């Protein structure tokens, strides 16, 4: 008897069906059966199912004599399911790699709950991906619970395919799907309310395809009236189970919201049917309204107590308010532009504040990177300098340490300070609306040593097609006065990639001072990493050849296991991937289970590096910073030709690496199993790399920036290491 039964109903999906089935059958977890139901599909779906069944004994195909619809097609499969747990997958959706292994592990960990709820991401026909906006609901607990104990679980999308169901629980309660468009509704609510043990899995397991056309629920049809009958079935179930009577207010509210959501979408109902749909919704709303319901609990649903004309008036008023707010925003922006122009005219009359320094880092995300190191050095060396941080919103401001002066981006105070400040320190360009005043000094710190193409060098690469506006970038770079460099390689790259009138400052990278000095960090203690463990930091970069930028290059759980006892794998994704779906594709769940430590959200990369004993990366610029620690580095370059073709690189990192290079997972695992990752050859390669790319990092970069660029004092340049034999040929070769 298999652990999991995956039920896949099929109707007119021949273009998507192979991808769906492959996503199931190619999973690393094999203890499954697939019951595919051909719902009398008029296309080639049935033949595709038979083809898969002929070559894989785990696939069983049911050919229905007539088309019965999605819900009853699922019902047809239920008697044939023998697995401990049931999963339902729509035949145009796909499972993410490793999803079934994660589901099986979580089921075992939580003692076989009645229902396991997992996460999903919407994948769009144009290539975009968006994670479920309520994913945090899934990470709120480690144990099992009931819907009464955590009612927010019902806020998730009420569909059948984001859950695994204990088969015995389904059979004992006789759960079945009714016919109709909205068949998920009278299945999901009864199941969730009846479950005595619910568990969650904070992992994206399903890619929910958003089809450009052909989605049943996105078509214009009277079939959307089916939603009323389905909620009648939900209330009938509650009536048959008196112990669930307390859920009536919640279900009543959800029903009203669901129906009004359908009515609000102009492409769902034929125009002639909209008034009738409203009338039937209002009748249902009144019929099932709980006795003694508090009007305040009904939010905006009181519109259903009126007539359709009054509903239309309210909708029109709402649209007018939104349009008015949009107009008001445009007016405020225009007024701000006029104010900035007026201030520009006054600039010649108001002196600059010679002691005012504005800082920003990582697109106004707070004290980070090089600007933070300069800020701290300035407070110690020149306390007369007033440092003010520009932050993007109040949420970031609340996370600033006590005593840090700050201002919100685009606020009146921001405009006043940008008009008066003498110095601007940033690692990302300032907004285009900031006009550089004569006499002001802009210090651009960058965000590491460049390996990947940047600036004008991207114009000939596919990476420049993903919304990159190079002319605008250069206009903003025209404001730079000083460009900080940590090595001569960076100096040559910046001057070529950004052909603007700035001076290169051989200061070193301020944020690397702590790496040179080897300062303390409490990272290990905060994450419960034993003091005697060897910590391996895995820090991959994003890919420009994939929309969204994320590609799983290695199996993290396997790598952590292969490292063996006494090792901890720490993972830090590229900052651009921190808030997208990448962490939900397994990393967050592996972190929760203690298999790896997810350091993607750590604001200070230096602390993570200091806490590690070795670095595994691909083409991330973190390797240039990490080399200051003189600790082993392994470059995992399994897609180097593809990466360079799409993005471009200033040097062949596989030929001039800071350590050993692996081109497959087998080679990577062998390096650590054999100890090659820290042998004499790796030390020699690292020494050559450090001599070239840590040339000006001497631990005094922040002090040098403050004294020479902010205070105008004389200070010797860093001594620099002897350049490696490769010299600058990497730049010449890339032209």
Helices and strands as residue ranges (DSSP letters): E 4-10, H 14-25, E 32-38, H 45-55, E 59-63, H 70-78, E 85-88, E 94-95, H 99-109, E 115-124, E 129-131, G 135-139, G 151-155, E 163-166, H 167-173, H 185-194, E 198-210, G 216-218, G 222-225, H 226-240, G 242-247, H 248-264, G 271-273, H 274-287, G 295-305, H 308-346, E 353-360, H 369-381, E 386-391, H 394-398, E 406-408, H 412-420, E 421-426, E 441-444, G 455-460, G 462-465, H 470-477, E 482-484, H 488-497, E 503-505, G 510-512, H 513-517, H 523-526, E 534-539, H 556-563, E 567-571, G 575-577, G 582-585, H 587-592, E 597-598, H 605-610, E 614-617, H 622-626, G 627-629, E 632-636, H 640-646, E 661-662, H 665-674, G 676-678, H 680-693, H 701-704, I 705-710, H 729-734
